[in-house]
């Protein structure tokens, strides 16, 4: 029962609502509330501030919540270690990936599945900030994200590839069939970009600021697939990482044009830097370290960058 109580507590912290937490844990709300009250009685402290609805955690409760997360993570690790002794690593690998890496996640999930068929993979599209937050709260096992974040000194880091930014055009002849383009000239084109709350967009906006220009953004979206669709069907231009184009169904008339000066970001996997590492994380880390993703992205001609 003790681990279930901790699970209820962590779920309540995530959902911030008793009914939703109970539903997530597949129990009734009275059962969840009673279990948390028994935990408070066993520990001799008040954990949850109660009112007509969920209010939050007491100061003592917030500290206990941190231990609850660590305890559940350790329990998961123990079960994974036991599965290794049975010669069949099993459990769940919880992955948070920034949106621009989602199209290439299959390059990781495929090898993971073949190596560890009993490990279930849960992949979520999250911002860089949310990935860091959830890793720290033991709600994720690994993150696939940018490696330039200054907060990553608390994490193990494994580089995967460099994300290089290109201009995607439907009709290259409309811009003179150029083999490269400056950020200043790209700012004059009608552009479809990701929304401003996304790290990818902030990186692109910073590049335009360095060029001393403001881009002509006519469409904003939170979907990387919508970027491609707007170029393909609406004949709007877009700026995106070249790695995205590797797995899109590219038409002959679509052209990826290098932007100058070159803009790139390092992408890799990150995990909390603590010992012992969970067996699933350790196994995935070792397998990923043996992989080379760069050949999947060497699909463009050096002169025209045509797919």
DRENKOLKOL-654873 format. One record per residue (C-alpha): residue in three letters; y, x, z. Coordinates in steps of 0.001 Angstrom, whole numbers, padded with zeros to 6 digits, always signed. Each point is the difference from the previous one (the first is absolute). Layout:
BEGIN
ALAYXZ
...
END
This chain:
BEGIN
UNK+000000+000000+000000
UNK+002387+002864+000765
UNK+000293+001085-003649
UNK+000504-003602-001100
UNK+002842-000303+002496
UNK+001623+003111-001441
UNK-000512-001348-003517
UNK+001702-003265+000982
UNK+002906+001956+001475
UNK+000500+002172-003100
UNK-000291-003027-002295
UNK+002598-001873+002042
UNK+002346+002971-000351
UNK-000479-000089-003765
UNK+000296-003772-000478
UNK+002626-000614+002740
UNK-001376-003531+000315
UNK-002858-001259+002201
UNK-001384-002519-002515
UNK+000037+002446-002924
UNK-001568+002722+002156
UNK-002764-002391+001088
UNK-000640-001020-003604
UNK-000167+003650-001075
UNK-002549+000710+002756
UNK-002010-003173-000798
UNK+000392-001434+003499
UNK+001919-002903+001476
UNK+003509+000585+001320
UNK-001015-000893+003602
UNK-002886+002496-000196
UNK+002300+002777-001197
UNK+002636-000761+002635
UNK-002644-000126+002746
UNK-001497+003330-001075
UNK+003412+001686+000131
UNK+000672-001505+003439
UNK-003336+001385+001248
UNK+000982+003414-001345
UNK+003273-000234+001942
UNK-001941-000908+003136
UNK-002457+002879-000477
UNK+002823+002525-000483
UNK+002265-001550+002619
UNK+003096-000108-002242
UNK+001855-002550-002081
UNK-000414+000883-003697
UNK+001446-002944-001947
UNK+003321-001719+000625
UNK-000703-003696-000316
UNK+002227-002951-000743
UNK-000300-003089-002169
UNK-001195+002451-002661
UNK-000805+003697-000309
UNK+002999+002021+001228
UNK-001237+003581+000022
UNK-001563+002597+002263
UNK+001132+001239+003376
UNK+000856+003690+000322
UNK-003413+000583+001596
UNK-001608-002121-002707
UNK+001554+002080-002777
UNK-001503+003162+001496
UNK-003384-001678+000439
UNK+000189-001178-003623
UNK+000266+003620-001127
UNK-003139+000884+001957
UNK-001765-003088-001358
UNK+000627+001151-003566
UNK-001292+003484+000755
UNK-003048-001374+001800
UNK-000946-002281-002900
UNK+000496+002861-002466
UNK-002267+002209+002124
UNK-002600-002787+000177
UNK+000042-000317-003803
UNK-000421+003764-000258
UNK-002935-000091+002400
UNK-001736-002673-002111
UNK+000652+002026-003139
UNK-001475+003088+001651
UNK-003089-002010+000917
UNK-000333-001148-003612
UNK+000007+003653-001119
UNK-002909+000738+002320
UNK-001834-002784-001840
UNK+000822+001873-003242
UNK+002131-002836-001332
UNK+003716+000166+000699
UNK+001274-003561+000334
UNK+003076-001853+001115
UNK+003400-000766-001509
UNK+002506+002365-001600
UNK+003483-001497+000381
UNK+002392+001391-002588
UNK+003732-000570-000379
UNK+001385+000964-003421
UNK+003551-000032-001318
UNK+000284-002448-002952
UNK+000336+002657-002712
UNK-003382+001471+000962
UNK-001981-003254-000134
UNK-000962+000328-003701
UNK-001616+003381+000687
UNK-001814-001020+003209
UNK-003140-000632-002067
UNK-000117+003749-000668
UNK-000598+000346+003745
UNK-001886-003177+000865
UNK-002659+000600-002662
UNK-001075+003431+001323
UNK+000282-001294+003580
UNK-002377-002875-000786
UNK-002520+002222-001755
UNK-000030+002496+002862
UNK+000064-002560+002832
UNK-001404-003335-001255
UNK-000063-001516+003496
UNK+003701+000610+000655
UNK+002178-003033-000746
UNK+003446+000863-001391
UNK+003073-002037+000952
UNK+003038+000979-002102
UNK+003476-001413+000674
UNK+003252+000470-001909
UNK+002554+001188+002572
UNK+003289+001841+000142
UNK+000039+003646+001057
UNK+001619-000960+003304
UNK-002599-002698+000705
UNK-002854+002398-000753
UNK+001343+002484+002553
UNK+000492-002741+002585
UNK-003518-001407-000437
UNK-001631+003415+000084
UNK+001711+000707+003314
UNK-001271-003326+001369
UNK-003567+000685-001200
UNK+000205-002961-002390
UNK-000748+002242-002995
UNK-002371+002917-000486
UNK+001779+001757-002879
UNK+003135-000491-002050
UNK+000698+000840-003645
UNK+003695+000771-000175
UNK+002818+002473-000632
UNK-000366+003352+001718
UNK+003695+000845+000372
UNK+000489-002300+003001
UNK+001374+001998+002922
UNK-002083-002041+002471
UNK-003250+001376-001399
UNK-000029+002981+002349
UNK-002177-002152+002289
UNK-002573-000558-002746
UNK-002675+001804-001963
UNK+001033+000205-003655
UNK-002147+000440-003122
UNK+001893+000213-003366
UNK-001459-001992-002904
UNK+002393+000322-002963
UNK+003641+000161-001064
UNK+001644-003266-001005
UNK+002335+000769-002965
UNK+002602-002586-001034
UNK+000349-001053-003655
UNK+001909-002578-002013
UNK-002319-002623-001500
UNK+001199-001478-003309
UNK-001407-002685-002305
UNK+001957+001138-003047
UNK+000750+003715+000108
UNK+001864-000261-003317
UNK+002666-002089+001760
UNK+000949+003100+001989
UNK-000290+002438-002878
UNK-003635+001013+000514
UNK+001194+002553+002533
UNK-002518+002351+001564
UNK+001831+000000+003352
UNK+002919-001813+001602
UNK+002573+000814+002651
UNK+000440-002209+003030
UNK+003577-000635-001127
UNK-001188-001435-003333
UNK-002818-001963+001651
UNK+002560-001723+002237
UNK+001542-001653-003069
UNK-003232-001782-000976
UNK-001029-003458+001257
UNK-002478+000909+002737
UNK-002711-001740+001985
UNK-000523+001766+003337
UNK-001710-000671+003294
UNK+002038-001692+002736
UNK+002382+002028+002176
UNK-002137-000250+003141
UNK-002752+002078-001627
UNK-000161+003770+000327
UNK-000618+000425-003737
UNK+003314-001727-000746
UNK+001852+002084+002573
UNK-001322+003163-001662
UNK+001205-001189-003425
UNK+003394-001121+001330
UNK+000476+003428+001589
UNK-000678+001645-003381
UNK+002675-002160-001643
UNK+002461+000833+002774
UNK-000599+003704-000557
UNK+000821-000615-003676
UNK+003216-001757+001042
UNK-000887-003349-001609
UNK-001001-003556+000899
UNK-003045-001417-001829
UNK+000156-003225-002004
UNK-002747-001884+001869
UNK-000586-003416-001581
UNK-003338-000853+001669
UNK-001311+000893+003466
UNK-003574-000633+001150
UNK-002358+001003+002798
UNK-002937+000313-002419
UNK-000831+003161-001943
UNK-001921-002153-002468
UNK+003145-002026-000654
UNK+001784+003233-000951
UNK-002543+000582-002757
UNK+000075-003656-001072
UNK+003786-000042-000383
UNK-000097+003091-002210
UNK-002890-001357-002035
UNK+001186-003592-000441
UNK+003742-000117+000731
UNK+000860+003310-001704
UNK+001784+001234+003107
UNK-000268+003639+001073
UNK-001417+001196+003283
UNK-000349+003177+002035
UNK-003320+000570+001689
UNK-002401+002731+001090
UNK-002092+001316-002880
UNK-003106-000464+002157
UNK+000422-003786-000278
UNK-000435+000175-003748
UNK-003406+001668+000252
UNK-001797-003254+000768
UNK+002227-002553-001760
UNK-001120-001260-003400
UNK+002612+001842-002035
UNK+000891-001227-003494
UNK+000676+002451-002797
UNK+003667-000937-000206
UNK+000658+000735+003686
UNK+001405+003436+000671
UNK+000411+001927+003249
UNK+003077+002222-000313
UNK+000604+002860+002473
UNK+003214-000212+002024
UNK+002088+003110+000560
UNK+000506+001539+002400
UNK-003626-000600+000931
UNK-000604-002186+003038
UNK-003328+000108+001799
UNK-001447-000792+003409
UNK-003179+001223+001675
UNK-002590-002684+000752
UNK-002847+000507+002436
UNK-002060-001500+002781
UNK+001082+000178+003631
UNK-001781-000665+003280
UNK+000823+000404+003669
UNK-000439+003614+001097
UNK-002263-000368+003012
UNK-003469+001156+000979
UNK-002629-001076-000330
UNK+000776-001731-003278
UNK-001854-003242-000636
UNK-003200+000767-001960
UNK+001056-002184-002934
UNK+003369+001752-000207
UNK-001649+003433+000248
UNK-002505-000872-002756
UNK+002652-001471-002297
UNK+002279+002969+000613
UNK-002720+002477-000978
UNK-000946-001968-003130
UNK+003616-000440-001137
UNK+000669+003717+000471
UNK-002618+000684-002675
UNK+001624-002340-002546
UNK+002480+000868-002771
UNK+001974-003010-001246
UNK+002391+001884-002303
UNK-002230-000242-003136
UNK+000316-003794+000171
UNK+003752+000320-000497
UNK+000016+002605-002800
UNK+000080-002721-002627
UNK+003379+000555-001666
UNK+000979+002223-002893
UNK+002219+002921+001016
UNK+002618-000863-002634
UNK+000175-003792-000176
UNK-001788-001024+003208
UNK-001677-002735-002015
UNK-003122-001505+001507
END
